[in-house]
């Protein structure tokens, strides 16, 4: 089922970090560049989407008979098997979970898409959606004040851990830090405001996220919080089809996610004309990234990828970049080839 464009034009957003260049020592698969000549010089313009008409009550459970409650999965994209298998052979010491989907047709590509991985900071993506559901329901206000308590403070990513206990921020400021700089302390403040781990897990199950579970507050350095590439693509499909949040919340969510400062994973495989709203995750043994991508020609697709790696092996980053490049080249080429 063809889906209408879904996001109002956003105001210009200053990106606070530059895209990461490819490692010149990284091995390349020969036929990847046949699809895309991108050299990872990513400069993201504004997203230009028009929100669709709401189709269901976001409070009700999602129809599990269809992938998103609206759009069934289409065909598996067999054309991508050869280049992705070549990459996997080159990086055989990595264990990937990959799920990409064409937003218009439902056509998809999956390698271990259902496999549960340690979510790392990608768990902040469904937490953000849960927050905006509560905003839509009128139970939470974005302008309300949150206070950083000692129980919220944790190490890892973010700078709030260095602030004085008792520091006050608006809920919107806190959520923005959670997503843009992946602040773990800010995330704990949001989890606390939403009623804790159990209530969030209830939402995740209601949305049909089969592998997504929040077991511990952040930072979850042992990787007990779980999700899958397919779950995060499903989440993206749900919000773009207005199954979970309103048009206004959708615009705010994507406006926050386009500002994600880690550009080293999915964004590094895109061309300079592409738009991406996404969330990354990093632990010493896993990398992940998931989001919504629009090519310069207007093609929209959803991406989810995880890679289990040896201790802090940077080649996992290079693998994700190359997978992203292959996928981008396929989807952009498919769109251009069908233009009148």
LUMVEX-66478 format. One record per residue (C-alpha): residue in one letter; x, y, z. Coordinates in steps of 0.2 Angstrom, whole numbers. Each point is the difference from the previous one (the first is absolute). Layout:
// residues N
<loza><residu>a</residu><x>X</x><y>Y</y><z>Z</z></loza>
...
//
This chain:
// residues 340
<loza><residu>x</residu><x>0</x><y>0</y><z>0</z></loza>
<loza><residu>x</residu><x>7</x><y>16</y><z>-5</z></loza>
<loza><residu>x</residu><x>3</x><y>12</y><z>14</z></loza>
<loza><residu>x</residu><x>-1</x><y>19</y><z>0</z></loza>
<loza><residu>x</residu><x>14</x><y>11</y><z>4</z></loza>
<loza><residu>x</residu><x>0</x><y>3</y><z>19</z></loza>
<loza><residu>x</residu><x>9</x><y>14</y><z>8</z></loza>
<loza><residu>x</residu><x>-2</x><y>19</y><z>-1</z></loza>
<loza><residu>x</residu><x>15</x><y>10</y><z>-6</z></loza>
<loza><residu>x</residu><x>11</x><y>3</y><z>15</z></loza>
<loza><residu>x</residu><x>10</x><y>15</y><z>4</z></loza>
<loza><residu>x</residu><x>18</x><y>0</y><z>-4</z></loza>
<loza><residu>x</residu><x>10</x><y>-10</y><z>13</z></loza>
<loza><residu>x</residu><x>18</x><y>3</y><z>4</z></loza>
<loza><residu>x</residu><x>9</x><y>-16</y><z>0</z></loza>
<loza><residu>x</residu><x>13</x><y>0</y><z>14</z></loza>
<loza><residu>x</residu><x>12</x><y>-13</y><z>-7</z></loza>
<loza><residu>x</residu><x>7</x><y>-5</y><z>-17</z></loza>
<loza><residu>x</residu><x>-2</x><y>-16</y><z>-8</z></loza>
<loza><residu>x</residu><x>13</x><y>-13</y><z>3</z></loza>
<loza><residu>x</residu><x>11</x><y>-4</y><z>-15</z></loza>
<loza><residu>x</residu><x>2</x><y>-18</y><z>-5</z></loza>
<loza><residu>x</residu><x>16</x><y>-9</y><z>6</z></loza>
<loza><residu>x</residu><x>12</x><y>0</y><z>-15</z></loza>
<loza><residu>x</residu><x>6</x><y>-17</y><z>6</z></loza>
<loza><residu>x</residu><x>-17</x><y>-8</y><z>-1</z></loza>
<loza><residu>x</residu><x>-2</x><y>-14</y><z>-12</z></loza>
<loza><residu>x</residu><x>-14</x><y>4</y><z>-13</z></loza>
<loza><residu>x</residu><x>-11</x><y>-12</y><z>-10</z></loza>
<loza><residu>x</residu><x>2</x><y>3</y><z>-18</z></loza>
<loza><residu>x</residu><x>-17</x><y>2</y><z>-6</z></loza>
<loza><residu>x</residu><x>-6</x><y>12</y><z>14</z></loza>
<loza><residu>x</residu><x>5</x><y>16</y><z>-9</z></loza>
<loza><residu>x</residu><x>-9</x><y>-6</y><z>-16</z></loza>
<loza><residu>x</residu><x>-16</x><y>5</y><z>9</z></loza>
<loza><residu>x</residu><x>6</x><y>16</y><z>9</z></loza>
<loza><residu>x</residu><x>15</x><y>11</y><z>-2</z></loza>
<loza><residu>x</residu><x>-3</x><y>8</y><z>17</z></loza>
<loza><residu>x</residu><x>16</x><y>4</y><z>9</z></loza>
<loza><residu>x</residu><x>-9</x><y>4</y><z>17</z></loza>
<loza><residu>x</residu><x>1</x><y>19</y><z>-2</z></loza>
<loza><residu>x</residu><x>-17</x><y>1</y><z>9</z></loza>
<loza><residu>x</residu><x>-8</x><y>17</y><z>2</z></loza>
<loza><residu>x</residu><x>-18</x><y>-2</y><z>6</z></loza>
<loza><residu>x</residu><x>-13</x><y>12</y><z>-6</z></loza>
<loza><residu>x</residu><x>-17</x><y>2</y><z>7</z></loza>
<loza><residu>x</residu><x>-12</x><y>-14</y><z>0</z></loza>
<loza><residu>x</residu><x>-14</x><y>4</y><z>-12</z></loza>
<loza><residu>x</residu><x>-15</x><y>-11</y><z>4</z></loza>
<loza><residu>x</residu><x>-19</x><y>2</y><z>1</z></loza>
<loza><residu>x</residu><x>-9</x><y>-9</y><z>14</z></loza>
<loza><residu>x</residu><x>-13</x><y>-13</y><z>-4</z></loza>
<loza><residu>x</residu><x>-17</x><y>-1</y><z>6</z></loza>
<loza><residu>x</residu><x>-1</x><y>-10</y><z>17</z></loza>
<loza><residu>x</residu><x>-7</x><y>-17</y><z>-3</z></loza>
<loza><residu>x</residu><x>-3</x><y>-8</y><z>17</z></loza>
<loza><residu>x</residu><x>-2</x><y>5</y><z>18</z></loza>
<loza><residu>x</residu><x>19</x><y>-1</y><z>6</z></loza>
<loza><residu>x</residu><x>-6</x><y>-6</y><z>17</z></loza>
<loza><residu>x</residu><x>-7</x><y>-16</y><z>-6</z></loza>
<loza><residu>x</residu><x>11</x><y>-15</y><z>-3</z></loza>
<loza><residu>x</residu><x>7</x><y>-2</y><z>-18</z></loza>
<loza><residu>x</residu><x>-7</x><y>-13</y><z>-12</z></loza>
<loza><residu>x</residu><x>14</x><y>-13</y><z>0</z></loza>
<loza><residu>x</residu><x>-6</x><y>-8</y><z>-16</z></loza>
<loza><residu>x</residu><x>9</x><y>14</y><z>-9</z></loza>
<loza><residu>x</residu><x>18</x><y>6</y><z>3</z></loza>
<loza><residu>x</residu><x>-6</x><y>17</y><z>4</z></loza>
<loza><residu>x</residu><x>-19</x><y>-2</y><z>3</z></loza>
<loza><residu>x</residu><x>-2</x><y>8</y><z>-17</z></loza>
<loza><residu>x</residu><x>13</x><y>-6</y><z>-13</z></loza>
<loza><residu>x</residu><x>4</x><y>-18</y><z>-2</z></loza>
<loza><residu>x</residu><x>18</x><y>-5</y><z>-4</z></loza>
<loza><residu>x</residu><x>3</x><y>-2</y><z>-19</z></loza>
<loza><residu>x</residu><x>13</x><y>-11</y><z>-9</z></loza>
<loza><residu>x</residu><x>17</x><y>-3</y><z>7</z></loza>
<loza><residu>x</residu><x>13</x><y>10</y><z>-11</z></loza>
<loza><residu>x</residu><x>10</x><y>-14</y><z>-7</z></loza>
<loza><residu>x</residu><x>11</x><y>12</y><z>-10</z></loza>
<loza><residu>x</residu><x>9</x><y>5</y><z>16</z></loza>
<loza><residu>x</residu><x>5</x><y>-17</y><z>5</z></loza>
<loza><residu>x</residu><x>16</x><y>-1</y><z>-10</z></loza>
<loza><residu>x</residu><x>8</x><y>16</y><z>6</z></loza>
<loza><residu>x</residu><x>-5</x><y>-2</y><z>18</z></loza>
<loza><residu>x</residu><x>6</x><y>-18</y><z>0</z></loza>
<loza><residu>x</residu><x>16</x><y>6</y><z>-7</z></loza>
<loza><residu>x</residu><x>2</x><y>12</y><z>14</z></loza>
<loza><residu>x</residu><x>-4</x><y>-13</y><z>13</z></loza>
<loza><residu>x</residu><x>13</x><y>-11</y><z>-7</z></loza>
<loza><residu>x</residu><x>13</x><y>14</y><z>1</z></loza>
<loza><residu>x</residu><x>-5</x><y>4</y><z>18</z></loza>
<loza><residu>x</residu><x>-3</x><y>-18</y><z>6</z></loza>
<loza><residu>x</residu><x>6</x><y>4</y><z>17</z></loza>
<loza><residu>x</residu><x>-16</x><y>11</y><z>3</z></loza>
<loza><residu>x</residu><x>-18</x><y>-6</y><z>3</z></loza>
<loza><residu>x</residu><x>-12</x><y>12</y><z>-8</z></loza>
<loza><residu>x</residu><x>-19</x><y>3</y><z>1</z></loza>
<loza><residu>x</residu><x>-7</x><y>9</y><z>-14</z></loza>
<loza><residu>x</residu><x>-17</x><y>6</y><z>-5</z></loza>
<loza><residu>x</residu><x>-4</x><y>13</y><z>-13</z></loza>
<loza><residu>x</residu><x>-18</x><y>4</y><z>-8</z></loza>
<loza><residu>x</residu><x>-7</x><y>10</y><z>-14</z></loza>
<loza><residu>x</residu><x>-12</x><y>11</y><z>8</z></loza>
<loza><residu>x</residu><x>-12</x><y>1</y><z>-15</z></loza>
<loza><residu>x</residu><x>0</x><y>-18</y><z>-5</z></loza>
<loza><residu>x</residu><x>4</x><y>-10</y><z>15</z></loza>
<loza><residu>x</residu><x>14</x><y>-9</y><z>-9</z></loza>
<loza><residu>x</residu><x>14</x><y>-5</y><z>12</z></loza>
<loza><residu>x</residu><x>17</x><y>-7</y><z>2</z></loza>
<loza><residu>x</residu><x>5</x><y>-10</y><z>16</z></loza>
<loza><residu>x</residu><x>14</x><y>-9</y><z>7</z></loza>
<loza><residu>x</residu><x>-3</x><y>-5</y><z>18</z></loza>
<loza><residu>x</residu><x>-13</x><y>13</y><z>1</z></loza>
<loza><residu>x</residu><x>-9</x><y>-8</y><z>14</z></loza>
<loza><residu>x</residu><x>16</x><y>-4</y><z>10</z></loza>
<loza><residu>x</residu><x>0</x><y>9</y><z>17</z></loza>
<loza><residu>x</residu><x>16</x><y>10</y><z>3</z></loza>
<loza><residu>x</residu><x>5</x><y>11</y><z>15</z></loza>
<loza><residu>x</residu><x>-9</x><y>16</y><z>-4</z></loza>
<loza><residu>x</residu><x>13</x><y>12</y><z>7</z></loza>
<loza><residu>x</residu><x>-6</x><y>18</y><z>-3</z></loza>
<loza><residu>x</residu><x>-13</x><y>-5</y><z>-14</z></loza>
<loza><residu>x</residu><x>-12</x><y>-4</y><z>15</z></loza>
<loza><residu>x</residu><x>-2</x><y>19</y><z>1</z></loza>
<loza><residu>x</residu><x>-9</x><y>0</y><z>-16</z></loza>
<loza><residu>x</residu><x>-16</x><y>-9</y><z>7</z></loza>
<loza><residu>x</residu><x>2</x><y>9</y><z>16</z></loza>
<loza><residu>x</residu><x>-2</x><y>16</y><z>-10</z></loza>
<loza><residu>x</residu><x>-15</x><y>-6</y><z>-9</z></loza>
<loza><residu>x</residu><x>-8</x><y>-5</y><z>17</z></loza>
<loza><residu>x</residu><x>3</x><y>17</y><z>7</z></loza>
<loza><residu>x</residu><x>-9</x><y>8</y><z>-15</z></loza>
<loza><residu>x</residu><x>-14</x><y>-11</y><z>2</z></loza>
<loza><residu>x</residu><x>-2</x><y>6</y><z>18</z></loza>
<loza><residu>x</residu><x>1</x><y>18</y><z>-7</z></loza>
<loza><residu>x</residu><x>-14</x><y>-4</y><z>-12</z></loza>
<loza><residu>x</residu><x>-10</x><y>-7</y><z>13</z></loza>
<loza><residu>x</residu><x>2</x><y>16</y><z>11</z></loza>
<loza><residu>x</residu><x>7</x><y>-9</y><z>14</z></loza>
<loza><residu>x</residu><x>18</x><y>8</y><z>-2</z></loza>
<loza><residu>x</residu><x>4</x><y>18</y><z>-6</z></loza>
<loza><residu>x</residu><x>16</x><y>3</y><z>-9</z></loza>
<loza><residu>x</residu><x>3</x><y>16</y><z>9</z></loza>
<loza><residu>x</residu><x>-1</x><y>-8</y><z>18</z></loza>
<loza><residu>x</residu><x>16</x><y>0</y><z>10</z></loza>
<loza><residu>x</residu><x>10</x><y>-15</y><z>4</z></loza>
<loza><residu>x</residu><x>12</x><y>-1</y><z>14</z></loza>
<loza><residu>x</residu><x>16</x><y>-10</y><z>-1</z></loza>
<loza><residu>x</residu><x>1</x><y>-11</y><z>16</z></loza>
<loza><residu>x</residu><x>15</x><y>-10</y><z>6</z></loza>
<loza><residu>x</residu><x>-9</x><y>-17</y><z>-6</z></loza>
<loza><residu>x</residu><x>0</x><y>7</y><z>-18</z></loza>
<loza><residu>x</residu><x>18</x><y>3</y><z>-1</z></loza>
<loza><residu>x</residu><x>11</x><y>-13</y><z>-10</z></loza>
<loza><residu>x</residu><x>15</x><y>-1</y><z>-10</z></loza>
<loza><residu>x</residu><x>3</x><y>-3</y><z>-19</z></loza>
<loza><residu>x</residu><x>-6</x><y>12</y><z>-13</z></loza>
<loza><residu>x</residu><x>-7</x><y>18</y><z>3</z></loza>
<loza><residu>x</residu><x>5</x><y>15</y><z>11</z></loza>
<loza><residu>x</residu><x>-14</x><y>1</y><z>13</z></loza>
<loza><residu>x</residu><x>10</x><y>-12</y><z>11</z></loza>
<loza><residu>x</residu><x>12</x><y>15</y><z>3</z></loza>
<loza><residu>x</residu><x>-14</x><y>11</y><z>6</z></loza>
<loza><residu>x</residu><x>-5</x><y>4</y><z>18</z></loza>
<loza><residu>x</residu><x>-13</x><y>-12</y><z>7</z></loza>
<loza><residu>x</residu><x>-16</x><y>11</y><z>1</z></loza>
<loza><residu>x</residu><x>3</x><y>7</y><z>-18</z></loza>
<loza><residu>x</residu><x>-16</x><y>4</y><z>-8</z></loza>
<loza><residu>x</residu><x>-5</x><y>-1</y><z>-19</z></loza>
<loza><residu>x</residu><x>-16</x><y>0</y><z>-9</z></loza>
<loza><residu>x</residu><x>-6</x><y>-17</y><z>-6</z></loza>
<loza><residu>x</residu><x>3</x><y>5</y><z>-18</z></loza>
<loza><residu>x</residu><x>18</x><y>5</y><z>4</z></loza>
<loza><residu>x</residu><x>3</x><y>-17</y><z>9</z></loza>
<loza><residu>x</residu><x>-8</x><y>-10</y><z>-14</z></loza>
<loza><residu>x</residu><x>11</x><y>10</y><z>-13</z></loza>
<loza><residu>x</residu><x>16</x><y>-4</y><z>10</z></loza>
<loza><residu>x</residu><x>-6</x><y>-19</y><z>0</z></loza>
<loza><residu>x</residu><x>-1</x><y>-1</y><z>-18</z></loza>
<loza><residu>x</residu><x>13</x><y>13</y><z>-8</z></loza>
<loza><residu>x</residu><x>15</x><y>-4</y><z>12</z></loza>
<loza><residu>x</residu><x>-7</x><y>-16</y><z>6</z></loza>
<loza><residu>x</residu><x>1</x><y>6</y><z>18</z></loza>
<loza><residu>x</residu><x>-3</x><y>-15</y><z>12</z></loza>
<loza><residu>x</residu><x>-4</x><y>11</y><z>15</z></loza>
<loza><residu>x</residu><x>-13</x><y>9</y><z>-10</z></loza>
<loza><residu>x</residu><x>-7</x><y>-17</y><z>-5</z></loza>
<loza><residu>x</residu><x>-2</x><y>-6</y><z>18</z></loza>
<loza><residu>x</residu><x>-10</x><y>16</y><z>4</z></loza>
<loza><residu>x</residu><x>-12</x><y>-3</y><z>-15</z></loza>
<loza><residu>x</residu><x>-2</x><y>-18</y><z>5</z></loza>
<loza><residu>x</residu><x>-4</x><y>5</y><z>18</z></loza>
<loza><residu>x</residu><x>-13</x><y>13</y><z>-6</z></loza>
<loza><residu>x</residu><x>-8</x><y>-13</y><z>-11</z></loza>
<loza><residu>x</residu><x>-3</x><y>-11</y><z>15</z></loza>
<loza><residu>x</residu><x>14</x><y>-12</y><z>-1</z></loza>
<loza><residu>x</residu><x>6</x><y>-15</y><z>-10</z></loza>
<loza><residu>x</residu><x>-15</x><y>-11</y><z>2</z></loza>
<loza><residu>x</residu><x>-12</x><y>13</y><z>-7</z></loza>
<loza><residu>x</residu><x>11</x><y>3</y><z>-15</z></loza>
<loza><residu>x</residu><x>1</x><y>-19</y><z>-3</z></loza>
<loza><residu>x</residu><x>-19</x><y>-1</y><z>0</z></loza>
<loza><residu>x</residu><x>0</x><y>13</y><z>-14</z></loza>
<loza><residu>x</residu><x>13</x><y>-8</y><z>-10</z></loza>
<loza><residu>x</residu><x>-10</x><y>-17</y><z>0</z></loza>
<loza><residu>x</residu><x>-15</x><y>9</y><z>-5</z></loza>
<loza><residu>x</residu><x>8</x><y>8</y><z>-15</z></loza>
<loza><residu>x</residu><x>5</x><y>-18</y><z>-5</z></loza>
<loza><residu>x</residu><x>19</x><y>2</y><z>3</z></loza>
<loza><residu>x</residu><x>4</x><y>-18</y><z>3</z></loza>
<loza><residu>x</residu><x>18</x><y>1</y><z>5</z></loza>
<loza><residu>x</residu><x>1</x><y>17</y><z>8</z></loza>
<loza><residu>x</residu><x>1</x><y>0</y><z>19</z></loza>
<loza><residu>x</residu><x>7</x><y>12</y><z>13</z></loza>
<loza><residu>x</residu><x>7</x><y>-10</y><z>15</z></loza>
<loza><residu>x</residu><x>11</x><y>14</y><z>8</z></loza>
<loza><residu>x</residu><x>2</x><y>18</y><z>1</z></loza>
<loza><residu>x</residu><x>14</x><y>8</y><z>-10</z></loza>
<loza><residu>x</residu><x>15</x><y>-2</y><z>-2</z></loza>
<loza><residu>x</residu><x>-3</x><y>-18</y><z>-4</z></loza>
<loza><residu>x</residu><x>18</x><y>-4</y><z>-2</z></loza>
<loza><residu>x</residu><x>-2</x><y>-19</y><z>0</z></loza>
<loza><residu>x</residu><x>-13</x><y>1</y><z>-14</z></loza>
<loza><residu>x</residu><x>-15</x><y>-7</y><z>9</z></loza>
<loza><residu>x</residu><x>-13</x><y>11</y><z>-9</z></loza>
<loza><residu>x</residu><x>-4</x><y>-8</y><z>-16</z></loza>
<loza><residu>x</residu><x>-8</x><y>4</y><z>-17</z></loza>
<loza><residu>x</residu><x>1</x><y>-6</y><z>-19</z></loza>
<loza><residu>x</residu><x>3</x><y>9</y><z>-16</z></loza>
<loza><residu>x</residu><x>-17</x><y>-5</y><z>-6</z></loza>
<loza><residu>x</residu><x>-8</x><y>7</y><z>16</z></loza>
<loza><residu>x</residu><x>7</x><y>17</y><z>-2</z></loza>
<loza><residu>x</residu><x>-5</x><y>0</y><z>-19</z></loza>
<loza><residu>x</residu><x>-18</x><y>-5</y><z>6</z></loza>
<loza><residu>x</residu><x>1</x><y>15</y><z>12</z></loza>
<loza><residu>x</residu><x>5</x><y>12</y><z>-14</z></loza>
<loza><residu>x</residu><x>-14</x><y>-7</y><z>-11</z></loza>
<loza><residu>x</residu><x>-13</x><y>2</y><z>14</z></loza>
<loza><residu>x</residu><x>5</x><y>18</y><z>3</z></loza>
<loza><residu>x</residu><x>0</x><y>5</y><z>-18</z></loza>
<loza><residu>x</residu><x>-17</x><y>-8</y><z>-2</z></loza>
<loza><residu>x</residu><x>-7</x><y>10</y><z>15</z></loza>
<loza><residu>x</residu><x>-3</x><y>-16</y><z>9</z></loza>
<loza><residu>x</residu><x>8</x><y>6</y><z>17</z></loza>
<loza><residu>x</residu><x>1</x><y>19</y><z>0</z></loza>
<loza><residu>x</residu><x>-8</x><y>16</y><z>-7</z></loza>
<loza><residu>x</residu><x>6</x><y>10</y><z>-15</z></loza>
<loza><residu>x</residu><x>7</x><y>13</y><z>12</z></loza>
<loza><residu>x</residu><x>9</x><y>-12</y><z>11</z></loza>
<loza><residu>x</residu><x>7</x><y>-9</y><z>-16</z></loza>
<loza><residu>x</residu><x>7</x><y>16</y><z>-6</z></loza>
<loza><residu>x</residu><x>8</x><y>4</y><z>17</z></loza>
<loza><residu>x</residu><x>7</x><y>-18</y><z>1</z></loza>
<loza><residu>x</residu><x>8</x><y>1</y><z>-17</z></loza>
<loza><residu>x</residu><x>6</x><y>17</y><z>3</z></loza>
<loza><residu>x</residu><x>10</x><y>-6</y><z>15</z></loza>
<loza><residu>x</residu><x>6</x><y>-16</y><z>-8</z></loza>
<loza><residu>x</residu><x>7</x><y>9</y><z>-15</z></loza>
<loza><residu>x</residu><x>12</x><y>8</y><z>12</z></loza>
<loza><residu>x</residu><x>8</x><y>-16</y><z>6</z></loza>
<loza><residu>x</residu><x>18</x><y>5</y><z>1</z></loza>
<loza><residu>x</residu><x>8</x><y>-18</y><z>-4</z></loza>
<loza><residu>x</residu><x>1</x><y>1</y><z>-19</z></loza>
<loza><residu>x</residu><x>12</x><y>-15</y><z>-1</z></loza>
<loza><residu>x</residu><x>-12</x><y>-14</y><z>-3</z></loza>
<loza><residu>x</residu><x>-15</x><y>1</y><z>-12</z></loza>
<loza><residu>x</residu><x>3</x><y>18</y><z>-5</z></loza>
<loza><residu>x</residu><x>17</x><y>-4</y><z>-6</z></loza>
<loza><residu>x</residu><x>-6</x><y>-11</y><z>-14</z></loza>
<loza><residu>x</residu><x>-12</x><y>14</y><z>-7</z></loza>
<loza><residu>x</residu><x>2</x><y>13</y><z>-13</z></loza>
<loza><residu>x</residu><x>1</x><y>19</y><z>4</z></loza>
<loza><residu>x</residu><x>-18</x><y>2</y><z>-6</z></loza>
<loza><residu>x</residu><x>-8</x><y>-13</y><z>12</z></loza>
<loza><residu>x</residu><x>-10</x><y>3</y><z>16</z></loza>
<loza><residu>x</residu><x>1</x><y>-12</y><z>15</z></loza>
<loza><residu>x</residu><x>-9</x><y>1</y><z>17</z></loza>
<loza><residu>x</residu><x>8</x><y>-14</y><z>11</z></loza>
<loza><residu>x</residu><x>7</x><y>-6</y><z>16</z></loza>
<loza><residu>x</residu><x>17</x><y>-9</y><z>3</z></loza>
<loza><residu>x</residu><x>6</x><y>-12</y><z>13</z></loza>
<loza><residu>x</residu><x>17</x><y>-4</y><z>6</z></loza>
<loza><residu>x</residu><x>8</x><y>-13</y><z>12</z></loza>
<loza><residu>x</residu><x>17</x><y>-8</y><z>-1</z></loza>
<loza><residu>x</residu><x>-8</x><y>-16</y><z>-7</z></loza>
<loza><residu>x</residu><x>-14</x><y>7</y><z>-11</z></loza>
<loza><residu>x</residu><x>-4</x><y>14</y><z>-12</z></loza>
<loza><residu>x</residu><x>-18</x><y>5</y><z>-6</z></loza>
<loza><residu>x</residu><x>-9</x><y>13</y><z>-10</z></loza>
<loza><residu>x</residu><x>-18</x><y>2</y><z>-5</z></loza>
<loza><residu>x</residu><x>-10</x><y>13</y><z>-9</z></loza>
<loza><residu>x</residu><x>-10</x><y>8</y><z>-14</z></loza>
<loza><residu>x</residu><x>9</x><y>5</y><z>-16</z></loza>
<loza><residu>x</residu><x>-5</x><y>10</y><z>-15</z></loza>
<loza><residu>x</residu><x>10</x><y>1</y><z>-16</z></loza>
<loza><residu>x</residu><x>2</x><y>15</y><z>-11</z></loza>
<loza><residu>x</residu><x>-13</x><y>-6</y><z>-12</z></loza>
<loza><residu>x</residu><x>-13</x><y>-2</y><z>14</z></loza>
<loza><residu>x</residu><x>2</x><y>-19</y><z>3</z></loza>
<loza><residu>x</residu><x>-3</x><y>-4</y><z>18</z></loza>
<loza><residu>x</residu><x>6</x><y>-16</y><z>9</z></loza>
<loza><residu>x</residu><x>2</x><y>-6</y><z>18</z></loza>
<loza><residu>x</residu><x>16</x><y>-7</y><z>7</z></loza>
<loza><residu>x</residu><x>5</x><y>-11</y><z>14</z></loza>
<loza><residu>x</residu><x>17</x><y>-8</y><z>3</z></loza>
<loza><residu>x</residu><x>10</x><y>-7</y><z>14</z></loza>
<loza><residu>x</residu><x>17</x><y>-8</y><z>0</z></loza>
<loza><residu>x</residu><x>8</x><y>-11</y><z>14</z></loza>
<loza><residu>x</residu><x>19</x><y>3</y><z>0</z></loza>
<loza><residu>x</residu><x>16</x><y>-5</y><z>8</z></loza>
<loza><residu>x</residu><x>5</x><y>13</y><z>14</z></loza>
<loza><residu>x</residu><x>-2</x><y>17</y><z>-7</z></loza>
<loza><residu>x</residu><x>4</x><y>-5</y><z>-17</z></loza>
<loza><residu>x</residu><x>-2</x><y>15</y><z>-12</z></loza>
<loza><residu>x</residu><x>-2</x><y>-11</y><z>-15</z></loza>
<loza><residu>x</residu><x>-18</x><y>-2</y><z>6</z></loza>
<loza><residu>x</residu><x>-3</x><y>18</y><z>-4</z></loza>
<loza><residu>x</residu><x>8</x><y>-2</y><z>-17</z></loza>
<loza><residu>x</residu><x>-12</x><y>-15</y><z>-3</z></loza>
<loza><residu>x</residu><x>-15</x><y>10</y><z>4</z></loza>
<loza><residu>x</residu><x>6</x><y>14</y><z>-11</z></loza>
<loza><residu>x</residu><x>2</x><y>-11</y><z>-15</z></loza>
<loza><residu>x</residu><x>-17</x><y>-9</y><z>3</z></loza>
<loza><residu>x</residu><x>-8</x><y>17</y><z>1</z></loza>
<loza><residu>x</residu><x>8</x><y>5</y><z>-16</z></loza>
<loza><residu>x</residu><x>-6</x><y>-16</y><z>-9</z></loza>
<loza><residu>x</residu><x>-18</x><y>3</y><z>6</z></loza>
<loza><residu>x</residu><x>0</x><y>18</y><z>-4</z></loza>
<loza><residu>x</residu><x>7</x><y>-3</y><z>-18</z></loza>
<loza><residu>x</residu><x>-14</x><y>-13</y><z>-3</z></loza>
<loza><residu>x</residu><x>-14</x><y>10</y><z>7</z></loza>
<loza><residu>x</residu><x>5</x><y>16</y><z>-9</z></loza>
<loza><residu>x</residu><x>3</x><y>-9</y><z>-16</z></loza>
<loza><residu>x</residu><x>-17</x><y>-9</y><z>1</z></loza>
<loza><residu>x</residu><x>-8</x><y>17</y><z>2</z></loza>
<loza><residu>x</residu><x>9</x><y>9</y><z>-14</z></loza>
<loza><residu>x</residu><x>-3</x><y>-15</y><z>-12</z></loza>
<loza><residu>x</residu><x>-19</x><y>2</y><z>2</z></loza>
<loza><residu>x</residu><x>-1</x><y>19</y><z>-2</z></loza>
<loza><residu>x</residu><x>-10</x><y>5</y><z>-16</z></loza>
//
